[in-house]
Amino acid sequence: MNKCIALAKQGLGNTYPNPLVGCVVVHNKQVIGSGWHQKSGGPHAEVHAIRSVSDHSLLSDSTLYVNLEPCSHHGKTPPCTDLIIQSGIRHVVVGIQDPFEKVNGRGIQILRHAGVRVDIGIEVDACRELNKRFVTTIEKQRPFIILKWAETTDGFLAPRTKTTNEPVWISNILSRTLAHQWRAEEQSILIGKQTALDDNPELTTRLHKGTSPVRLLIDPKEQVNRKAKLFNPDQKVVVFTANKSRTEGHIEYVAIDFSANVLQQILRTLFQKGIQSIMVEGGSITLQNFIDSGLWDEARVIVGQEKFGDGISAPNTSSFSAKPNTTTTLEGDVLKKWVNSQAH
């Protein structure tokens, strides 16, 4: 199962809205086939794994391992349950049940009805962690939320005043490259209006190979100039506005009520659009609003080696556990990660 999980991770960032799935075919304790779901619309992991077996006469005496219940419905591809049954495989080991309503136990039921032995519940925590975005979206009806920021050793996000509307780098190049890898793994990235005005960020994956996430901007009065870098047409942009909803090219304006719960409206909109993950990169007010609302699943805080002495304070994390879940050194920078087990 751990081999399935490792294979599945190779699809991270490329399979949305589908989950991450890896599959291994084993005969006499030897792996004879393997595969993973590489891209939405493409063959599923089970298809790749079964096709990779060179001697199909071995399948009837083989076991198929997969981290998520095989699909049993027609989507962009045929049901994997049909292929498994047709292949002659008589034993399937499943990590966790697929919570998606069109599957949700039906795949297991179909296999068992066809005489296939199915074991389920292997490495459950690791399988849920692998598909935390997919599972959270279904169970909580909102995207998986990652808060990310860099702060100085004395707790500031940015200087009080700047002469240019460009970012002032706090973290080193290794940390920034890692942050771009994170962007490639998520489906969307969110900032508030002030960050857009102060830093004019690109919000791309330019330091790491991968697809840039959909860019989300909270801008009630539409004050950010359309010539800002985040409006570059290489990716879709969604602006949450107090004005009317409309679409202008690659930019979609979504009207929300700023006198009501803004974050809930944003998350509801993203859920309806099928967006499963969001990385919130600032600024301090936007990040604090997510923290105070309990609406976050992970926080990734990079503490650089710079000191400002004064400036815009980093978010108040007094509600976080005193000790991060993990702490990693990045050539002088320190990465602290928290997981919110009480997320709303």
DAVENRA-V50176 format. One record per backbone hydrogen bond with DSSP energy under -1.0 kcal/mol. NH is the residue of the N-H (numbers start at 1). CO is the residue of the C=O. E is the energy in kcal/mol with one decimal. If there is no record, write none. Layout:
nh/co/e
NH/CO/E
NH/CO/E
This chain:
nh/co/e
5/1/-2.4
6/2/-2.3
7/3/-2.3
8/4/-2.7
9/5/-2.0
10/7/-1.4
11/8/-2.2
12/9/-1.6
14/11/-2.6
18/15/-2.8
23/35/-2.7
24/65/-2.3
25/33/-3.1
26/63/-3.0
27/30/-3.0
30/27/-1.6
32/25/-2.8
33/25/-1.3
35/23/-2.0
37/21/-2.4
40/14/-1.4
42/39/-2.4
48/44/-2.0
49/45/-2.7
50/46/-2.5
51/47/-2.5
52/48/-1.5
53/50/-1.1
58/55/-1.8
59/56/-1.2
61/58/-1.5
62/59/-1.9
63/26/-2.7
64/91/-2.5
65/24/-3.3
66/93/-2.4
67/22/-1.3
69/96/-1.9
75/77/-2.1
81/71/-1.9
83/79/-1.0
84/80/-2.4
85/81/-2.3
86/82/-2.7
87/83/-2.0
89/84/-1.0
92/117/-3.0
93/64/-3.1
94/119/-3.4
95/66/-2.1
96/67/-1.5
103/100/-2.3
104/98/-1.0
106/103/-2.4
109/105/-2.2
110/106/-2.7
111/107/-2.1
112/108/-2.6
113/109/-2.4
114/110/-1.3
115/112/-1.7
116/111/-2.6
117/90/-2.8
119/92/-2.4
121/94/-1.4
127/123/-2.3
128/124/-2.5
129/125/-2.5
130/126/-2.1
131/127/-1.5
132/129/-1.4
135/131/-3.0
136/132/-2.1
137/133/-2.1
138/134/-1.5
139/135/-3.0
140/136/-3.1
144/276/-3.3
146/278/-2.8
147/298/-2.9
148/280/-2.7
149/300/-1.7
151/302/-2.7
152/156/-2.2
153/306/-2.5
155/152/-2.0
157/312/-3.4
166/164/-1.4
176/172/-2.3
177/173/-2.3
178/174/-2.2
179/175/-2.2
180/176/-1.6
181/177/-1.8
182/178/-2.4
183/179/-1.8
184/180/-1.8
185/181/-1.0
189/214/-2.6
190/279/-2.7
191/216/-1.9
192/282/-1.2
193/218/-1.2
196/192/-1.6
197/193/-2.2
198/194/-2.8
199/195/-2.7
200/196/-1.3
208/205/-2.4
214/187/-2.3
215/236/-2.2
216/189/-3.1
217/238/-2.6
218/191/-1.9
219/240/-2.2
222/219/-1.5
228/225/-2.3
231/228/-1.7
232/229/-2.0
235/232/-1.1
237/250/-2.3
238/215/-3.0
239/252/-2.9
240/217/-3.2
241/254/-2.2
242/220/-2.3
246/253/-1.8
248/251/-3.2
251/248/-1.7
252/237/-2.9
253/246/-3.5
254/239/-3.2
256/241/-2.3
260/257/-1.5
262/260/-1.1
265/261/-1.7
266/262/-2.4
267/263/-2.9
268/264/-2.3
269/265/-2.1
270/266/-2.4
271/267/-2.4
272/268/-2.2
273/269/-1.4
274/271/-1.5
275/270/-2.6
278/144/-2.6
279/188/-2.1
280/146/-3.2
281/190/-2.5
287/283/-2.8
288/284/-2.3
289/285/-2.2
290/286/-1.7
291/287/-2.3
292/288/-3.2
293/289/-1.5
294/291/-1.4
295/290/-1.9
296/294/-1.2
297/145/-2.7
298/145/-1.9
299/338/-2.3
300/147/-3.2
301/336/-3.0
302/149/-2.5
303/334/-3.3
304/151/-2.5
312/158/-2.8
314/155/-2.3
320/317/-1.9
325/337/-1.9
326/337/-1.6
328/335/-2.7
330/333/-3.1
333/330/-1.9
334/303/-2.1
335/328/-3.6
336/301/-3.0
337/326/-2.5
338/299/-2.5
340/297/-2.5
341/339/-1.0
343/340/-1.2
344/294/-2.1
